[in-house]
Amino acid sequence: MKNRSWAFLAGGLLVALLLAGVVSNYASSHPDGLDSSLLKGCTVDADDNIVGGSCPAQQARDHELADSPLADYGVRGVRNSFVSTGLSGVLGVLVTFAIGAGGFWLLRRRGTTPTDGTTPTGGNGDTTTPAEGDPATSDDVRRRADAAS
């Protein structure tokens, strides 16, 4: 991979980490319209606890993973909510990036195998010679000459 591609990936990862670690703390604590619509018909207090009325939100139950280490956009055991939310976002970005990078690495390593018994083309191990009259012949020759120098 070229240095320019690595710089682009590193820059994108840095921006994602900054957004997840810092900016996510300034997002609305009530961003979901679904939650708001489920509370219609109920009276809620300042802590969003239902104190009266009748609404669909009264039937809500905790999710199966409510006790997981990263539940509710925070890290269990971290008392400071700013740090907990930021750390949760950073961990989410890193895990997502690792899964994506691993998937791309596996796909790149896999390559393609021709069914006619010839050597696979493409990638760094390209050992095939282009056919006479192939429009990509001059590009392939130029690319190999650049790689050799």
N, C-alpha and C positions, 0 to 999 in steps of 0.2 A: 504494500500500500504506500502511496506517495506521502511525503511529509505534509503536503497541503491537506490531504484527506485526514491524516491524524490530527492536524491542528483544528480542522473543522469539527471532528468528533469530540475532541477535548473541549473545545469552546462550547459546543452544544451540551455536553455533560456538565460543564461548569455552570452554565445558565440554568439548566434544570435543577441542579443542586441548590443554587441560590434561590430560585423560586420556591422550591419545596422546603428549604430550610428556614428561610426568613419571611418571604412574602406570604406564604400560606398562613402565617399567624395573623395577618391582617384581613383575611377573608371573613365574610359575614358568618356569624354563628348560627344564622337561620337562613341558609341559602335555598332550601328545598321547598318548592311550591307544593309538593305532595304532602309534606308534613303540615303545612299551613291549611290545606284543604281538608285534611283528615281531622283537624281541630274545630272545624266549623260546627257550631251547635253546642260547643262546650265552653265553659268559663275556665280560664287558666290564670294562675298567679304569675308573679315576676320570674319565678324559676321554671316556668312552663309545665307546672304540675296541674293536672286537671282537678278543679275543685267543685265543678257542678256542670249540669247540663247532660246532653247525650250526643255522642259523636263516634265515628268509626275508630278513632284513636284509642278509645277505651279498651278495645279488643287487642291492642298491640302487645306482643310478647318479645322478650329478648331473643336475639339470633343465637344459633348454636355456637357460634364462634365469639360470643360477647365477652368471654373470658380470655381470649387470645392475647398475646403480648402486644399487638398493635391495634387493638380494638378502639373504636371511637377517635380515630386520628391522633392517637397518642401512644406513648410507650409506657407500659405498666411498670410501676416502681419509680418513675421519675416524677417528683413532686412539683417542679416548676412547669407550669402548663406551656409557657413559651418554648422552653427547651424540649419538652415532651413532644409537642406538635412538630417542631422543626426536625427533631431527630427521627420521628416517624416518617416524615416526608423524605428525608435524605435516605433512610433505609429503603423506602419504597422505590426511589429512583435507582439506587444502586442494584437492588434485586432485579428490577425490570431491565436495566441496562445489561446486567450479567446474563439474564435469560436470553435477551435479544442477541447479544454478541455471541453467546454459545450456539444459538440456533444458526446464525449466519456462518460461524466457523464450521459447524457440522456440514452445512450445505456446500460450503466452498471445498471442504476436504473430500466430500463425496464425489463430486465431478460427474461426468457422463462417460459411459462406456459404450462405444459403437458396437453394433451387433454383427458387423461384417468382418471382425477380427483385426481391424486396423488400429493403430495407436490413437488414443483420444486426442482431440485438439483443444486448444485454449489453455489458459493458466500459464504458470511459469515453466512447466515441463513440456512445452509444445515442441515436439521433434519432427512433426510432419512438414513436408515440403508442399507449397501450394501448387496446384495444377497449372499447366501452361494456359494462358489466356484468362486466368482467374482475375477479376477486377481488383481483388484485395492483394494481389501479388506484390505490387510495389510498396504498399503499406507494410506488409509483413517483412519484407526485406529491410525497409527503413527501420522498423521497430527492432529487428534483430541486430542491426548495425548499431543502433543507439544503445541497446542492452550490452553489447560487447565492449563498448568504449567506456 
